[in-house]
Amino acid sequence: MQTTRQWQTDAIGPQANLKIGEVRIPEVSGAMIRVRTQAVSLNFRDRLVLESGMGLPLQFPFVPASDMAGVVDAVGPDVTRFKPGDRVISTFSPDWIDGRGPGTARNPHYQTRGGFYSGVLSEHTVLSEEWFSLAPKTLDAAEASTLPCAGLTAWFALIECGKLKAGDKVLVQGTGGVALFGLQFAKAHGAKVFITSGSSEKLERASALGADHLINRYAGDWVEQLHQLTGDYGADHVLEIVGGPHLGQALKAVAVNGRISVIGVFEGFEVSAPVAPLLLKAPVVQGITVGHRRALEDLVRAVDQIGLKPVIDRRYSFEKLPQAFDHLYRGPFGKVVIEF
């Protein structure tokens, strides 16, 4: 009987007791593939799930995290999309292949990896081939593992939904994974990027990635700084990563008929904003729940075509997951990755 190691917890809460456990590897049958995990990237959402459960029906022992890259080492007889040796990445929402998202008005869909479904912090997984996509040829496993959630979220907001074009003005908040992907995608499409941060050191690093204008939140009202930099035009696209009442600031920053992509929940799950700029500017305000598999496949092709390299702040070994989460809590520049 083959077994595999995985990080797991038996309960949620601020002190969730993560430990390494050992479980049996299921048999590979039908349209299932067995994947040997090479890297897992962490997201702020992983912290939220471990601390609060986010109202999800978690199954214990629970395996966290949603984003991985690995190698197929066995396939079932009905598999058609992959073969042994293929390099793959996970999909965040396995049931969302393309088009309109699953779910209903009464029950919106949130059946994702590392939540409703078990996560990816396991040395091996056996799942349907539909739950994976081919990895980019030009990235190593750690880099590829950053695409399924953070990379796809920024891509879905700016490219799939936002139809970003050259010359657009893009406001990026902070220097986490989604923010830096947004910066990189915007620059690759010829847009002007305005980035906010409370750290001068991180702003300088963002400048090295191509950010056109650096806005320090502690150097005065950042919306006023944006208005001055754009001649009162504002931003065509706002990646609203903070959440809560900060949506009101995004509405002040957005251009007339611009777009706000609501992504983050750092300041809470209830958003609020004044109605006047919403009515007078008439922007599109769209919630982004990562994206579907077809968009992930588009992103993979784009990464290979333009030679984009995801920003990884630090890589940790499998055994160092607690230290990696500590790093995530401190606010990394880009992504934190576990290598197997």
HELIX and SHEET records of a PDB file:
HELIX    1   1 PHE A   44  SER A   52  1                                   9    
HELIX    2   2 GLY A   53  GLY A   55  5                                   3    
HELIX    3   3 GLU A  129  TRP A  131  5                                   3    
HELIX    4   4 ALA A  141  ALA A  144  1                                   4    
HELIX    5   5 LEU A  147  GLY A  151  3                                   5    
HELIX    6   6 LEU A  152  TRP A  155  1                                   4    
HELIX    7   7 PHE A  156  CYS A  161  3                                   6    
HELIX    8   8 GLY A  177  ALA A  188  1                                  12    
HELIX    9   9 SER A  200  ALA A  208  1                                   9    
HELIX   10  10 ARG A  217  ALA A  219  5                                   3    
HELIX   11  11 TRP A  222  LEU A  229  1                                   8    
HELIX   12  12 GLY A  244  HIS A  246  5                                   3    
HELIX   13  13 LEU A  247  ALA A  253  1                                   7    
HELIX   14  14 VAL A  275  LYS A  281  1                                   7    
HELIX   15  15 ARG A  293  ILE A  306  1                                  14    
HELIX   16  16 PHE A  318  LYS A  320  5                                   3    
HELIX   17  17 LEU A  321  ARG A  330  1                                  10    
SHEET    1   A 2 THR A   3  GLN A   8  0                                        
SHEET    2   A 2 LYS A  19  ARG A  24 -1                                        
SHEET    1   B 5 HIS A 124  SER A 128  0                                        
SHEET    2   B 5 MET A  32  LEU A  42 -1                                        
SHEET    3   B 5 ASP A  67  VAL A  75 -1                                        
SHEET    4   B 5 ARG A  87  SER A  90 -1                                        
SHEET    5   B 5 PHE A 132  LEU A 134 -1                                        
SHEET    1   C 4 HIS A 124  SER A 128  0                                        
SHEET    2   C 4 MET A  32  LEU A  42 -1                                        
SHEET    3   C 4 LYS A 335  GLU A 339 -1                                        
SHEET    4   C 4 ILE A 312  SER A 317  1                                        
SHEET    1   D 6 HIS A 213  ASN A 216  0                                        
SHEET    2   D 6 LYS A 192  SER A 197  1                                        
SHEET    3   D 6 LYS A 169  GLN A 173  1                                        
SHEET    4   D 6 ALA A 235  GLU A 240  1                                        
SHEET    5   D 6 VAL A 254  VAL A 262  1                                        
SHEET    6   D 6 VAL A 284  GLY A 287  1                                        
END                                                                             
